[in-house]
């Protein structure tokens, strides 16, 4: 394996030179578009793993390297965000896999704050689906350049030109295909390389577990081999050129256009081209804006922000990792940084690099890299760490919850484990935890963007913290931020309850929007603000 890409061998190189070698990106998509399969295929093509699906369960079933949680393997979906780092063409690739399911959009939002580009994965048969569009909106808001991959071209699907029209109409981006499929969806033979006019022909590998062989033919050889199918592909490619759909680096980086590739991740078709595009076109880390609007230069002293907390990755040690994105300077294991929120020193003695579930000790890291700090109990999602020159990055906003449930320990004798587990899930952001004097610590309220977050919390409380819980769903459907002076008045309203969130925000829970309107009529100056992310 080559996933120890950051090592002491490159320790002495300049920060700017090392940052220029980094490509940090996330894969976004609707559930079932093949995101985790693509993640695995990229690692395979970079020779970071030797076989796709190389982690074996007890039943012998293969699982993707990025989906390490038991629930992910059982359901075939991504619940957590995985971090993978590997080398390709003297470039260090930081790939952050994200949950596709809408119930975990808050986790995805945090990950998108830590990347410099994104790959938008589109199912060839379904086009742009709801969750893809939501995540696209986040990328657009954050100014993240997008590379589009039309996946599953080996299965029956939509017309390629119709897909380009859909991308243009629904995203406002100009699609600029770098490759064009030879053969309709379901009859994937290869692609036209639009830059060279050559034919890249694919040959399936057994079960898709290994890199699919491919060969490059010139146009005459392609025409002799494929006949009318090749001619159709070339004519469509020429039509794209005539309509101005050729790649332009400046418009891509400005978020005006999106390069497009056609692929089949499960068959490893077109994956190698994506790696090359990431190296050649995706941006390296750039200066990041602080809370006050100033830019932190890449070669300024070390700074980073926490974008994710995760426990349960190592069942032997029961520890937790705080994932940080390095924004500037050189990170060195053992350095004592300053935690901006408290002004207190924070020692980085236990620093690791995650490759899915696997971990290795990391001695140094550069802008664009992701580092896991072990047992950083003082850290919270959104925190800034810095060395020497003070800086604080903008906090990561919290999404508005729409589902609420009272949680209780099934076994009162395991209350210690219960409290520890709830505190951990709260720190990770798996769910929001709301409390009040009336309900007490033994029956806090869990608040979630989607109901599957409750399932994850329930599963982890039983398996990781040995404290099975019961959940009692509440009838509230929305939350609004309020202030302490309005707590008593709102609590007196029918169908309203005010609870305190762990970050100190007071949230008023309402059964429906009619209750919000009623409260505002009864108290015209009441403070009620939506706690919604940007």
C-alpha positions as CSV (number, residue, x, y, z in Angstrom):
1,X,0.0,0.0,0.0
2,X,1.1,3.6,-0.7
3,X,-1.3,5.5,1.6
4,X,1.5,6.9,3.8
5,X,2.0,9.6,1.3
6,X,3.0,12.3,3.8
7,X,6.3,11.2,5.5
8,X,9.5,12.6,6.9
9,X,11.1,12.1,3.4
10,X,9.3,15.2,2.3
11,X,9.5,17.0,5.6
12,X,12.2,19.5,4.6
13,X,10.6,20.6,1.3
14,X,9.0,24.0,1.1
15,X,5.4,24.5,2.3
16,X,4.4,26.1,-1.0
17,X,5.9,23.3,-3.1
18,X,4.2,20.7,-0.9
19,X,0.9,22.5,-1.0
20,X,1.1,22.7,-4.8
21,X,1.3,18.9,-4.9
22,X,-2.0,18.5,-2.9
23,X,-5.4,17.9,-4.4
24,X,-8.2,17.7,-1.8
25,X,-11.7,16.9,-3.1
26,X,-15.0,15.3,-2.1
27,X,-17.4,13.1,-4.1
28,X,-21.0,14.2,-3.9
29,X,-24.0,12.4,-5.2
30,X,-27.5,11.1,-4.6
31,X,-27.7,7.8,-2.7
32,X,-26.9,4.7,-4.9
33,X,-25.2,6.7,-7.6
34,X,-22.0,4.7,-7.0
35,X,-20.0,7.1,-4.8
36,X,-18.3,4.7,-2.5
37,X,-17.6,2.4,-5.5
38,X,-15.9,5.3,-7.3
39,X,-13.9,6.1,-4.1
40,X,-12.7,2.5,-4.1
41,X,-11.9,2.5,-7.8
42,X,-9.8,5.7,-7.5
43,X,-7.8,4.1,-4.7
44,X,-7.4,1.0,-6.8
45,X,-6.2,2.9,-9.9
46,X,-3.7,4.8,-7.8
47,X,-2.4,1.5,-6.5
48,X,-3.3,2.5,-2.9
49,X,-5.1,-0.8,-2.6
50,X,-4.6,-4.1,-4.5
51,X,-8.2,-5.1,-5.0
52,X,-11.5,-3.2,-4.9
53,X,-13.7,-4.3,-2.0
54,X,-10.6,-5.7,-0.2
55,X,-12.0,-5.5,3.4
56,X,-13.6,-8.8,4.1
57,X,-16.5,-9.3,6.5
58,X,-17.0,-12.5,8.6
59,X,-19.4,-13.8,5.9
60,X,-16.7,-13.3,3.2
61,X,-18.7,-10.5,1.7
62,X,-16.5,-7.7,0.3
63,X,-17.0,-4.1,1.6
64,X,-15.6,-0.9,0.3
65,X,-12.6,0.5,2.2
66,X,-14.4,3.8,2.9
67,X,-17.6,2.3,4.4
68,X,-16.2,0.9,7.6
69,X,-19.1,1.2,9.9
70,X,-21.2,-2.0,10.5
71,X,-24.4,-0.2,9.6
72,X,-22.9,1.0,6.3
73,X,-21.8,-2.5,5.3
74,X,-25.2,-4.0,6.2
75,X,-27.2,-1.4,4.3
76,X,-24.7,-0.6,1.5
77,X,-24.8,3.1,2.1
78,X,-22.4,5.7,3.4
79,X,-23.3,7.1,6.8
80,X,-20.0,8.6,7.9
81,X,-17.4,10.6,6.0
82,X,-14.2,8.7,5.2
83,X,-10.8,10.2,4.6
84,X,-8.3,8.6,2.2
85,X,-4.9,9.8,1.2
86,X,-2.7,8.3,-1.5
87,X,-0.1,9.3,-4.1
88,X,-0.6,9.5,-7.9
89,X,1.8,11.0,-10.4
90,X,3.9,12.7,-7.7
91,X,0.6,14.3,-6.4
92,X,-0.9,13.7,-3.0
93,X,-4.6,13.0,-3.3
94,X,-6.8,13.7,-0.3
95,X,-10.2,12.1,-1.0
96,X,-13.0,12.8,1.4
97,X,-15.9,10.4,0.8
98,X,-19.2,11.9,2.0
99,X,-22.6,10.4,3.0
100,X,-25.0,10.6,0.1
101,X,-28.2,10.1,2.2
102,X,-30.1,13.4,2.8
103,X,-30.4,12.5,6.5
104,X,-26.6,13.1,6.9
105,X,-26.4,16.4,4.9
106,X,-24.9,18.2,7.9
107,X,-21.9,15.9,7.9
108,X,-21.5,16.4,4.1
109,X,-21.7,20.2,4.5
110,X,-18.8,20.0,7.0
111,X,-16.7,17.9,4.7
112,X,-17.3,20.3,1.8
113,X,-15.8,23.0,4.0
114,X,-12.5,21.1,4.0
115,X,-12.0,20.5,0.2
116,X,-10.8,22.6,-2.8
117,X,-12.8,20.8,-5.5
118,X,-15.7,18.3,-5.8
119,X,-16.6,15.4,-8.1
120,X,-20.4,15.4,-8.8
121,X,-21.4,11.9,-9.6
122,X,-24.5,11.5,-11.8
123,X,-26.3,8.2,-12.4
124,X,-26.6,7.8,-16.2
125,X,-30.1,6.4,-15.9
126,X,-31.5,8.9,-13.4
127,X,-29.7,12.2,-14.2
128,X,-29.5,14.9,-11.6
129,X,-31.4,13.7,-8.5
130,X,-32.7,15.7,-5.5
131,X,-29.8,15.2,-3.1
132,X,-27.2,15.9,-5.9
133,X,-28.9,19.2,-6.5
134,X,-28.8,20.1,-2.7
135,X,-25.1,19.3,-2.5
136,X,-24.4,21.2,-5.8
137,X,-26.1,24.2,-4.2
138,X,-23.6,24.0,-1.3
139,X,-20.7,23.7,-3.7
140,X,-21.9,26.7,-5.6
141,X,-22.4,28.7,-2.4
142,X,-18.8,27.9,-1.3
143,X,-17.3,28.5,-4.8
144,X,-16.0,24.9,-5.1
145,X,-15.1,23.9,-8.7
146,X,-17.0,20.8,-9.9
147,X,-15.9,17.9,-12.1
148,X,-18.9,15.9,-13.3
149,X,-18.7,12.1,-13.8
150,X,-21.6,10.4,-15.5
151,X,-21.5,7.0,-13.9
152,X,-23.0,3.5,-14.7
153,X,-22.7,4.0,-18.5
154,X,-22.5,0.3,-18.7
155,X,-26.2,0.1,-17.9
156,X,-29.2,1.3,-19.9
157,X,-29.7,5.0,-19.3
158,X,-30.4,8.4,-20.8
159,X,-29.1,9.9,-24.0
160,X,-25.7,11.5,-23.5
161,X,-26.6,14.8,-25.2
162,X,-29.9,15.0,-23.2
163,X,-27.8,14.6,-20.0
164,X,-25.6,17.5,-21.1
165,X,-28.8,19.6,-21.6
166,X,-30.1,18.6,-18.2
167,X,-26.8,19.6,-16.4
168,X,-26.8,22.9,-18.2
169,X,-30.5,23.7,-17.5
170,X,-30.6,22.6,-13.9
171,X,-27.2,23.8,-12.6
172,X,-26.5,26.8,-14.8
173,X,-23.0,25.3,-15.5
174,X,-21.7,24.8,-19.0
175,X,-20.8,21.1,-19.3
176,X,-17.6,20.7,-21.2
177,X,-17.0,16.9,-21.8
178,X,-13.4,15.8,-21.8
179,X,-14.4,12.3,-23.0
180,X,-17.5,11.2,-25.0
181,X,-18.9,7.7,-24.9
182,X,-18.6,5.3,-27.7
183,X,-21.8,3.2,-27.5
184,X,-25.1,4.2,-25.9
185,X,-25.7,3.7,-22.2
186,X,-25.8,-0.1,-21.6
187,X,-23.3,-0.7,-24.5
188,X,-20.2,1.0,-23.1
189,X,-17.2,0.3,-25.4
190,X,-14.9,3.2,-24.6
191,X,-14.6,6.9,-25.0
192,X,-13.4,9.5,-27.5
193,X,-10.6,11.6,-25.9
194,X,-11.9,15.0,-27.2
195,X,-8.5,16.6,-26.8
196,X,-6.7,14.1,-29.0
197,X,-9.5,12.6,-31.1
198,X,-8.2,9.1,-30.1
199,X,-10.3,6.1,-29.0
200,X,-9.7,4.8,-25.5
201,X,-11.2,1.3,-25.6
202,X,-12.1,-0.6,-22.4
203,X,-12.0,-4.3,-21.6
204,X,-14.0,-5.6,-18.6
205,X,-12.1,-7.1,-15.7
206,X,-13.4,-10.1,-13.7
207,X,-16.0,-8.7,-11.2
208,X,-14.5,-5.3,-11.4
209,X,-12.0,-6.1,-8.6
210,X,-9.0,-5.2,-10.6
211,X,-8.0,-2.4,-13.0
212,X,-9.7,-2.8,-16.3
213,X,-7.3,-3.1,-19.3
214,X,-7.6,-0.3,-21.8
215,X,-5.9,0.5,-25.1
216,X,-5.7,3.7,-27.2
217,X,-6.4,3.6,-30.9
218,X,-6.2,6.3,-33.5
219,X,-9.3,7.5,-35.3
220,X,-8.8,5.3,-38.4
221,X,-8.3,2.1,-36.3
222,X,-11.4,3.1,-34.2
223,X,-13.5,3.5,-37.3
224,X,-12.4,0.2,-38.7
225,X,-13.2,-1.5,-35.3
226,X,-16.4,0.1,-34.3
227,X,-18.0,1.4,-37.5
228,X,-21.2,3.4,-37.2
229,X,-20.9,3.5,-33.4
230,X,-17.6,5.4,-33.6
231,X,-18.9,7.7,-36.3
232,X,-21.9,8.7,-34.2
233,X,-19.6,9.4,-31.2
234,X,-17.3,11.6,-33.3
235,X,-20.3,13.5,-34.8
236,X,-21.7,14.2,-31.4
237,X,-18.3,15.3,-30.1
238,X,-18.0,17.7,-33.0
239,X,-21.5,19.0,-32.3
240,X,-20.4,19.8,-28.7
241,X,-17.3,21.7,-30.0
242,X,-19.4,23.7,-32.4
243,X,-21.7,24.7,-29.5
244,X,-18.8,26.0,-27.4
245,X,-18.7,23.0,-25.0
246,X,-14.9,22.7,-25.0
247,X,-13.0,22.8,-21.7
248,X,-11.7,26.1,-20.5
249,X,-9.6,26.0,-17.3
250,X,-10.4,29.6,-16.2
251,X,-14.2,29.1,-16.4
252,X,-13.9,25.8,-14.6
253,X,-12.0,27.3,-11.7
254,X,-14.5,30.2,-11.6
255,X,-17.4,27.8,-11.2
256,X,-18.9,28.7,-14.7
257,X,-18.3,25.3,-16.4
258,X,-17.8,21.7,-15.4
259,X,-15.6,19.2,-17.1
260,X,-17.5,15.9,-17.8
261,X,-16.2,12.4,-17.9
262,X,-18.1,9.2,-18.7
263,X,-17.4,6.1,-16.6
264,X,-18.5,2.9,-15.0
265,X,-16.9,2.8,-11.5
266,X,-18.0,-0.7,-10.8
267,X,-16.2,-1.9,-14.0
268,X,-13.3,0.5,-13.5
269,X,-14.0,2.1,-16.8
270,X,-13.0,5.8,-17.1
271,X,-11.6,6.0,-13.5
272,X,-8.0,6.5,-14.6
273,X,-9.0,9.5,-16.6
274,X,-10.6,11.1,-13.5
275,X,-7.3,10.7,-11.6
276,X,-5.5,12.5,-14.4
277,X,-8.1,15.3,-14.5
278,X,-7.8,15.8,-10.8
279,X,-4.0,16.2,-11.1
280,X,-4.1,18.3,-14.2
281,X,-7.1,20.5,-13.6
282,X,-8.3,20.5,-9.9
283,X,-6.9,23.4,-7.8
284,X,-4.3,23.1,-5.1
285,X,-4.9,24.7,-1.7
286,X,-5.3,28.5,-1.7
287,X,-5.3,31.1,1.1
288,X,-8.3,30.8,3.3
289,X,-10.4,33.6,4.7
290,X,-10.5,34.1,8.5
291,X,-13.5,35.4,10.5
292,X,-12.4,39.0,10.0
293,X,-12.1,38.5,6.2
294,X,-8.3,38.5,6.0
295,X,-6.6,35.7,4.1
296,X,-4.2,33.3,5.7
297,X,-1.4,32.7,3.3
298,X,-0.4,29.1,2.5
299,X,3.1,29.7,3.9
300,X,2.0,31.5,7.0
301,X,2.6,29.6,10.3
302,X,0.5,26.4,10.8
303,X,-3.3,26.7,11.1
304,X,-6.1,24.3,10.7
305,X,-9.8,23.8,11.5
306,X,-11.8,20.9,12.9
307,X,-14.4,19.7,10.4
308,X,-15.3,16.3,11.9
309,X,-15.2,14.3,15.1
310,X,-15.5,10.5,14.9
311,X,-15.4,7.8,17.5
312,X,-15.8,4.0,17.1
313,X,-13.3,3.7,14.3
314,X,-10.9,1.6,16.5
315,X,-12.9,-0.9,18.5
316,X,-9.8,-1.9,20.4
317,X,-9.1,1.5,21.9
318,X,-12.5,3.2,22.0
319,X,-10.9,6.5,21.2
320,X,-12.0,9.4,19.0
321,X,-10.4,11.3,16.2
322,X,-10.8,15.0,15.5
323,X,-10.2,15.5,11.8
324,X,-8.5,18.8,10.9
325,X,-7.9,20.3,7.5
326,X,-4.5,22.0,7.4
327,X,-4.9,25.5,5.9
328,X,-1.4,27.0,6.2
329,X,2.1,26.1,7.2
330,X,3.7,22.9,8.3
331,X,2.1,20.6,10.8
332,X,4.5,18.6,12.9
333,X,3.4,15.9,15.3
334,X,4.1,17.0,18.9
335,X,3.8,20.7,18.2
336,X,1.8,22.7,20.7
337,X,-0.7,24.8,18.9
338,X,-3.2,27.3,20.3
339,X,-7.0,26.6,20.3
340,X,-8.5,29.9,19.1
341,X,-11.8,29.5,21.0
342,X,-10.2,29.2,24.4
343,X,-6.7,30.7,23.8
344,X,-5.3,27.6,25.6
345,X,-2.4,25.4,24.3
346,X,-3.3,22.1,22.6
347,X,-0.6,19.4,22.2
348,X,-0.7,17.3,19.1
349,X,1.3,14.3,20.4
350,X,-1.1,11.7,18.9
351,X,-1.5,12.5,15.3
352,X,-2.7,9.9,12.7
353,X,-3.6,9.6,9.1
354,X,-6.8,7.7,8.3
355,X,-7.2,5.4,5.3
356,X,-10.8,4.4,5.8
357,X,-10.7,2.6,9.1
358,X,-6.9,2.0,9.0
359,X,-4.6,4.4,10.8
360,X,-0.9,5.2,10.6
361,X,1.1,7.7,12.7
362,X,1.8,10.9,10.8
363,X,4.8,13.1,11.5
364,X,4.1,16.0,9.2
365,X,1.4,17.4,7.0
366,X,0.9,20.3,4.7
367,X,-1.9,22.6,3.5
368,X,-4.7,20.5,2.0
369,X,-3.9,17.4,4.1
370,X,-6.3,15.9,6.7
371,X,-4.9,14.9,10.1
372,X,-6.6,12.9,12.8
373,X,-5.9,14.1,16.3
374,X,-6.5,11.3,18.8
375,X,-8.6,12.0,21.9
376,X,-8.9,15.7,21.4
377,X,-11.5,16.1,24.1
378,X,-11.1,19.9,24.2
379,X,-11.9,20.2,20.4
380,X,-15.2,20.8,18.8
381,X,-16.4,20.8,15.2
382,X,-15.5,24.2,13.8
383,X,-12.6,25.0,16.1
384,X,-9.4,26.6,14.8
385,X,-5.9,25.7,15.8
386,X,-2.9,27.9,15.0
387,X,0.8,28.4,15.7
388,X,2.5,31.8,16.4
389,X,0.3,34.1,14.2
390,X,-3.3,34.1,15.6
391,X,-6.2,33.3,13.3
392,X,-9.7,32.1,13.6
393,X,-11.7,30.6,10.7
394,X,-15.5,31.0,10.4
395,X,-17.6,28.5,12.4
396,X,-19.4,25.7,10.6
397,X,-23.1,26.4,10.7
398,X,-25.5,23.9,12.2
399,X,-28.5,22.7,10.3
400,X,-32.1,23.2,11.5
401,X,-33.4,19.9,12.9
402,X,-36.8,18.6,11.9
403,X,-37.1,15.4,13.9
404,X,-37.1,15.1,17.7
405,X,-37.1,12.2,20.2
406,X,-36.6,11.8,23.9
407,X,-33.8,9.3,24.6
408,X,-33.6,7.2,27.8
409,X,-31.3,4.4,28.9
410,X,-33.1,1.0,29.0
411,X,-30.9,-0.1,31.9
412,X,-30.8,2.5,34.7
413,X,-27.7,0.8,36.1
414,X,-25.8,1.8,32.9
415,X,-26.4,5.6,33.4
416,X,-22.7,6.3,33.4
417,X,-22.3,4.7,29.9
418,X,-25.5,6.4,28.8
419,X,-24.1,9.9,29.7
420,X,-20.8,9.2,28.1
421,X,-22.3,7.9,24.9
422,X,-24.7,10.8,24.5
423,X,-21.9,13.3,25.2
424,X,-19.8,11.6,22.5
425,X,-22.5,11.6,19.9
426,X,-23.1,15.2,20.6
427,X,-19.4,16.1,20.2
428,X,-19.3,14.3,16.9
429,X,-22.4,16.0,15.6
430,X,-24.2,12.7,15.0
431,X,-27.3,14.3,16.5
432,X,-28.0,17.6,18.3
433,X,-28.7,17.1,22.0
434,X,-31.2,19.4,23.8
435,X,-31.7,19.6,27.5
436,X,-33.9,21.3,30.1
437,X,-34.3,21.3,33.8
438,X,-37.8,19.9,33.4
439,X,-36.6,16.8,31.5
440,X,-33.3,16.4,33.3
441,X,-30.1,14.7,32.1
442,X,-31.7,11.2,32.2
443,X,-34.1,12.1,29.3
444,X,-32.5,14.6,26.9
445,X,-34.0,15.3,23.5
446,X,-32.2,14.3,20.4
447,X,-32.7,16.6,17.4
448,X,-31.9,15.4,13.9
449,X,-32.1,16.6,10.3
450,X,-33.3,13.2,9.2
451,X,-34.7,10.1,11.1
452,X,-31.8,7.8,10.1
453,X,-29.6,9.8,12.4
454,X,-31.7,8.4,15.3
455,X,-31.0,4.8,14.0
456,X,-27.3,5.5,14.0
457,X,-27.4,7.0,17.5
458,X,-29.5,4.0,18.8
459,X,-27.2,1.5,17.1
460,X,-24.0,3.1,18.4
461,X,-25.3,3.5,22.0
462,X,-25.9,-0.2,22.1
463,X,-22.8,-1.4,20.3
464,X,-20.1,1.1,21.3
465,X,-21.2,2.3,24.7
466,X,-23.0,-0.8,26.0
467,X,-26.1,1.2,26.9
468,X,-29.1,0.3,24.8
469,X,-31.6,3.1,24.6
470,X,-35.3,3.7,23.9
471,X,-36.5,6.6,21.8
472,X,-39.8,8.3,22.1
473,X,-40.6,10.4,19.1
474,X,-42.0,13.9,19.8
475,X,-44.5,15.8,17.7
476,X,-42.3,18.8,17.1
477,X,-41.3,19.5,13.5
478,X,-39.2,22.6,13.6
479,X,-36.9,24.6,15.8
480,X,-36.3,28.4,16.1
481,X,-33.5,30.2,18.0
482,X,-34.7,32.3,20.9
483,X,-33.3,34.1,23.9
484,X,-33.5,33.5,27.7
485,X,-35.9,36.4,28.3
486,X,-38.5,34.7,26.1
487,X,-38.2,31.2,27.6
488,X,-41.0,31.4,30.1
489,X,-43.5,33.0,27.7
490,X,-42.8,30.4,25.0
491,X,-43.0,27.5,27.4
492,X,-46.4,28.7,28.4
493,X,-47.6,28.5,24.8
494,X,-49.4,25.3,23.7
495,X,-47.3,23.0,21.6
496,X,-44.1,24.8,22.3
497,X,-41.0,23.9,24.4
498,X,-37.7,25.7,24.9
499,X,-34.6,23.6,25.3
500,X,-30.8,24.3,25.6
501,X,-28.4,23.0,22.9
502,X,-24.9,22.0,23.8
503,X,-23.4,25.0,22.0
504,X,-25.4,27.3,24.3
505,X,-28.2,28.2,21.8
506,X,-31.7,28.1,23.1
507,X,-34.1,26.4,20.7
508,X,-37.9,26.8,20.8
509,X,-39.5,23.6,19.4
510,X,-42.8,23.9,17.6
511,X,-45.4,21.3,16.5
512,X,-45.9,23.2,13.2
513,X,-45.6,26.6,11.5
514,X,-49.1,27.5,12.8
515,X,-47.7,27.4,16.3
516,X,-44.9,29.7,15.3
517,X,-47.3,32.2,13.8
518,X,-49.5,32.0,16.9
519,X,-46.6,32.7,19.2
520,X,-45.6,35.7,17.2
521,X,-49.2,37.0,17.3
522,X,-49.3,36.6,21.1
523,X,-45.8,38.1,21.5
524,X,-45.1,40.6,18.6
525,X,-41.5,41.3,19.7
526,X,-40.6,37.7,20.4
527,X,-37.1,36.6,19.2
528,X,-37.5,33.6,16.9
529,X,-34.8,33.0,14.2
530,X,-34.3,30.0,12.0
531,X,-31.1,28.1,12.9
532,X,-30.3,27.3,9.2
533,X,-26.9,26.7,7.6
534,X,-25.9,29.0,4.8
